[in-house]
């Protein structure tokens, strides 16, 4: 299972929110590159980089930070936050992203998102399926859509999406453990489509301990995104080295 630390960016700084609420912003480092280099030095290979300014602005904003981390580390970066147009996608990939995550656009402009899957393939396009009380949340988690989580994932599974990042927003930043039952349900319900293709589920939100990571792995999650637990010291990078 891939271990994927998260860096969320507001005003060029490394921050964390609680349940996606911008008023809960806490700055952990003024220099995201410094944080990324710490991850790399601990044997981390992957990074989940979120442009929170972009999520609010509805277009890519912090691509220079993406470019800086991609050019000065060997981390494989998946990038998300506000990607709404073909130009946004071009900028993200041109700035060094290995994968991009589309959430709101997959709800609000499925034709464009499906075009991305067709053009770049399921290896490079990740479906962001963030859940608030069973509904897909959009616009930087500021509102709920009418889409139910499982049918939403299944619909894109038929469109040959391979990777899905799912965050239970009620767990995000709470340091109370992930939604194991939710992830188990997704894996069971989306185990394979008519072509026998299973999704690769990346769990996000609430990961607080090494035991959480081990349990997610035992469920069959392809990856686990870790945020506040790293910044608050609940998980030590040296412990992650041993897991990796």
MIVEX-98166 format. One line per field, with one value per residue (C-alpha): residue in three letters; residue number from 1; x, y, z. Coordinates in steps of 0.02 Angstrom, whole numbers, plus 32768, in hexadecimal, padded with zeros to 4 digits. Layout:
<sites>
r: ALA|...
k: NUM|...
east: X|...
north: Y|...
up: Z|...
</sites>
This chain:
<sites>
r: UNK|UNK|UNK|UNK|UNK|UNK|UNK|UNK|UNK|UNK|UNK|UNK|UNK|UNK|UNK|UNK|UNK|UNK|UNK|UNK|UNK|UNK|UNK|UNK|UNK|UNK|UNK|UNK|UNK|UNK|UNK|UNK|UNK|UNK|UNK|UNK|UNK|UNK|UNK|UNK|UNK|UNK|UNK|UNK|UNK|UNK|UNK|UNK|UNK|UNK|UNK|UNK|UNK|UNK|UNK|UNK|UNK|UNK|UNK|UNK|UNK|UNK|UNK|UNK|UNK|UNK|UNK|UNK|UNK|UNK|UNK|UNK|UNK|UNK|UNK|UNK|UNK|UNK|UNK|UNK|UNK|UNK|UNK|UNK|UNK|UNK|UNK|UNK|UNK|UNK|UNK|UNK|UNK|UNK|UNK|UNK|UNK|UNK|UNK|UNK|UNK|UNK|UNK|UNK|UNK|UNK|UNK|UNK|UNK|UNK|UNK|UNK|UNK|UNK|UNK|UNK|UNK|UNK|UNK|UNK|UNK|UNK|UNK|UNK|UNK|UNK|UNK|UNK|UNK|UNK|UNK|UNK|UNK|UNK|UNK|UNK|UNK|UNK|UNK|UNK|UNK|UNK|UNK|UNK|UNK|UNK|UNK|UNK|UNK|UNK|UNK|UNK|UNK|UNK|UNK|UNK|UNK|UNK|UNK|UNK|UNK|UNK|UNK|UNK|UNK|UNK|UNK|UNK|UNK|UNK|UNK|UNK|UNK|UNK|UNK|UNK|UNK|UNK|UNK|UNK|UNK|UNK|UNK|UNK|UNK|UNK|UNK|UNK|UNK|UNK|UNK|UNK|UNK|UNK|UNK|UNK|UNK|UNK|UNK|UNK|UNK|UNK|UNK|UNK|UNK|UNK|UNK|UNK|UNK|UNK|UNK|UNK|UNK|UNK|UNK|UNK|UNK|UNK|UNK|UNK|UNK|UNK|UNK|UNK|UNK|UNK|UNK|UNK|UNK|UNK|UNK|UNK|UNK|UNK|UNK|UNK|UNK|UNK|UNK|UNK|UNK|UNK|UNK|UNK
k: 1|2|3|4|5|6|7|8|9|10|11|12|13|14|15|16|17|18|19|20|21|22|23|24|25|26|27|28|29|30|31|32|33|34|35|36|37|38|39|40|41|42|43|44|45|46|47|48|49|50|51|52|53|54|55|56|57|58|59|60|61|62|63|64|65|66|67|68|69|70|71|72|73|74|75|76|77|78|79|80|81|82|83|84|85|86|87|88|89|90|91|92|93|94|95|96|97|98|99|100|101|102|103|104|105|106|107|108|109|110|111|112|113|114|115|116|117|118|119|120|121|122|123|124|125|126|127|128|129|130|131|132|133|134|135|136|137|138|139|140|141|142|143|144|145|146|147|148|149|150|151|152|153|154|155|156|157|158|159|160|161|162|163|164|165|166|167|168|169|170|171|172|173|174|175|176|177|178|179|180|181|182|183|184|185|186|187|188|189|190|191|192|193|194|195|196|197|198|199|200|201|202|203|204|205|206|207|208|209|210|211|212|213|214|215|216|217|218|219|220|221|222|223|224|225|226|227|228|229|230|231|232|233|234|235|236|237|238|239|240|241|242|243|244
east: 8000|803F|805F|8034|8054|7FEC|801F|7F90|7FB9|7F6D|7FCA|8064|806C|8056|7FB3|7F2E|7E74|7DF4|7D62|7D91|7D62|7DD3|7DB6|7E14|7EB3|7F53|7FFC|8080|810C|812C|818F|8136|81D6|822B|819F|81A6|8262|8247|81CD|8246|82D6|826B|8255|81AC|818F|80E4|8092|7FDE|7FE7|7F46|7F2F|7EAE|7EB7|7E90|7DFE|7DB1|7DDC|7D9F|7E42|7EF6|7F56|7FEE|803F|80E6|80F2|80C9|8152|81CE|81AE|81AB|824F|82AD|8274|8254|81A7|811B|8096|7FDB|7F93|7EE3|7E7F|7E1D|7E48|7DB7|7DF8|7E6A|7EE2|7EE6|7F10|7F98|7FE7|7FE2|8034|80AF|80DE|810D|8071|8074|7FB9|7F2D|7E90|7DE9|7D59|7CDB|7CF6|7CC7|7C1E|7C00|7C52|7C5B|7C78|7D1C|7D53|7D2C|7D92|7E26|7E17|7E0E|7EA4|7F19|7EDD|7EA4|7F56|7F66|7EB7|7E78|7DC1|7DAA|7D12|7D05|7C70|7C06|7B7B|7B7C|7B74|7C03|7C43|7C7B|7CC8|7D51|7CD5|7C6F|7BCE|7B80|7B4A|7AB6|7B2A|7B2F|7BDF|7BDA|7B74|7BE6|7C82|7C30|7BFD|7CB1|7CF0|7C8D|7CE9|7D8E|7DC4|7E45|7E77|7DFC|7E27|7D9B|7D95|7D0D|7D07|7CC4|7D6A|7DDF|7E57|7E00|7E8A|7E06|7E2D|7DEF|7D45|7D73|7CBF|7CAB|7D4A|7D1A|7C71|7CC1|7D3D|7CB4|7C39|7CBA|7D24|7D17|7CB0|7C6D|7D1D|7D63|7DBB|7DC8|7DE4|7E80|7E3D|7EA6|7E67|7E70|7E37|7E4F|7EEB|7F37|7FA8|8013|7F8A|7F0F|7F84|7F94|7ED7|7EBB|7F3A|7EE1|7E3D|7E8D|7EAA|7F2B|7F69|7F53|7F63|7FA6|7F99|7F80|7FBE|806B|806B|8029|80A4|8027|8087|8143|819E|8215|8181|8147|81F5|81E1|8135|8176
north: 8000|80AD|8127|81D6|826E|8308|83BD|843A|84E7|8590|8630|85CA|857D|84CC|84C7|8450|8469|840B|83C0|8431|84CF|855F|85BA|852F|854D|8525|854D|84C7|8505|859F|8536|849F|846A|8455|83E2|837E|8366|8324|82A4|8272|825E|81E4|8170|81B3|81A2|81F3|8299|82D6|8391|83F5|84A6|84E8|8595|8543|84E2|8586|85E7|855C|855A|8529|85A7|855B|8507|855B|84FA|845A|8483|84A8|8404|839C|83E5|83DE|8335|828A|827D|823D|82C2|82B7|8366|83A5|843E|84A9|844D|847B|8491|843F|84D0|84AE|83F9|8428|849E|8418|8392|840E|8444|8393|8338|827D|826E|82EB|82DD|831D|832C|83B7|83B0|82F7|832C|83D2|83B4|82F8|830E|836A|82F1|825A|82AD|82B6|81FB|81D8|8246|8221|8176|8130|8129|81E7|8222|8204|8213|827B|8231|8292|8265|82CB|8262|81F0|827D|82B8|8361|83E4|8492|8475|8413|84B1|845E|83B4|8377|8304|8274|81DA|819A|80E4|80FF|8193|8126|8098|810C|8144|8093|806E|8101|80A8|810F|80AB|8115|815C|81CB|81C8|8239|822D|82E7|82C9|8273|82EE|8340|82F7|827A|81F9|8171|8152|8115|805E|8025|80A0|8066|7FB0|7FD4|802D|7FA0|7F1C|7F7B|7FAE|7F11|7F01|7F41|7EE2|7EDF|7E98|7F3B|7F68|8017|8046|809B|811E|8141|81F3|8245|8216|81AA|81BE|812A|80A2|8027|808B|8077|7FBB|7FA8|8009|7F99|7EFE|7F41|7F4A|8005|802F|80C7|812F|81ED|8230|82E8|8332|8296|82B7|8370|8359|82CD|823E|81E0|81F1|81EF|816C|80FB|8113|80E2|803A|8020|804A
up: 8000|7FD4|8062|8024|8093|806C|8058|804D|800C|8038|800D|7FE3|8091|80D3|8135|8176|8188|81EF|818D|80FC|815C|8124|81C8|8223|81BF|821E|81D0|81ED|817E|8113|8097|8049|7FEF|8098|80D1|802E|8042|80F2|80AD|8024|80A0|8103|806F|8037|7F7B|7F66|7F8F|7F8E|7F69|7F79|7F39|7FB5|7F68|7EC1|7F0B|7F45|7EA6|7E32|7DCF|7DEE|7E59|7EB0|7E1A|7E3E|7EE1|7E84|7E07|7E93|7EF1|7E52|7E13|7EBA|7EFB|7EAE|7EFC|7E8D|7EA4|7E8F|7E86|7EA2|7ECF|7E54|7DB4|7D43|7C92|7C13|7C2E|7CEA|7CC6|7C4B|7CCA|7D53|7CE9|7C9E|7D4F|7D80|7DBE|7D9E|7DC1|7DD8|7E42|7E03|7E7D|7E5D|7DA2|7DA0|7DE5|7D8D|7CE4|7CC8|7C0D|7C29|7CB2|7C45|7BBB|7C32|7C57|7B9C|7B74|7C05|7C3E|7CE4|7D25|7D28|7D54|7E05|7E35|7ED1|7F29|7FCB|8035|80AC|80F8|8060|7FDF|7F70|7FAC|7F2E|7F24|7FA2|8010|8026|7FE8|7FC9|7F1F|7F01|7ED4|7F44|7F64|7F2B|7E8B|7E61|7E6D|7E0D|7D80|7D66|7D7B|7CDC|7C8C|7CB5|7D49|7DAC|7E41|7EBF|7F54|7FD3|806B|80EE|8114|81C3|81EB|8196|820F|82A7|82D5|8304|8285|81D3|8198|818C|816F|80E0|808A|80A2|8051|7FBC|7F9F|7FAA|7F3C|7EBA|7EBC|7DFF|7D6F|7CD8|7C91|7D33|7D60|7E18|7E57|7EB8|7F53|7FAC|805B|809D|813D|81F2|81E2|828F|82B3|8266|8298|822D|8199|81B6|81C3|8121|80CD|810C|80C4|8019|8007|7F81|7FDF|807C|8083|8127|8159|8205|8260|8218|823D|82EE|8316|8328|82A1|829A|81F4|823D|825E|81AA|816E|81C5|8178|80CB
</sites>
